[in-house]
Amino acid sequence: MKRKSKTDWARVKAMKDSEIDYTDIPPLEKDFFKKAVLWPGTKKQITLRLDPDVVDFFKKKGRGYQSMINAVLRKYVEAHGFEPEKKTMHVAEAPGVYRAGRTGSERAKTGRKRKP
């Protein structure tokens, strides 16, 4: 059974960006995006045949076993020297991302307002 949300969603939807409290999020340094690691992109769904004992091993680890298989495969690829094409991103290409930590929309979901 799903628990009922305690968040006042009507109030959150009515909240303006200027009302969101960002005081606990430190400002980004100029070189933040130079050090940023870009995510490889949307995962591709495939059909993959694995030995039953391999599948059982990962399933016994619990929820997220497919992500764990992906992580193991990624480490294998990295260990064998494959480096994906490097992409660069500038702050202008990342609208709304100005501070480390939670984004405004994530903060708004908590229902916390900006401190006066």
Secondary structure, DSSP 8 states (H G I E B T S, - for coil): ------S-HHHHHH--GGGB--TTS-B--TTHHHH------S---------HHHHHHHHHT-TTHHHHHHHHHHHHHHHTT---------GGGSTT--BSSS-HHHHHHHT-B---
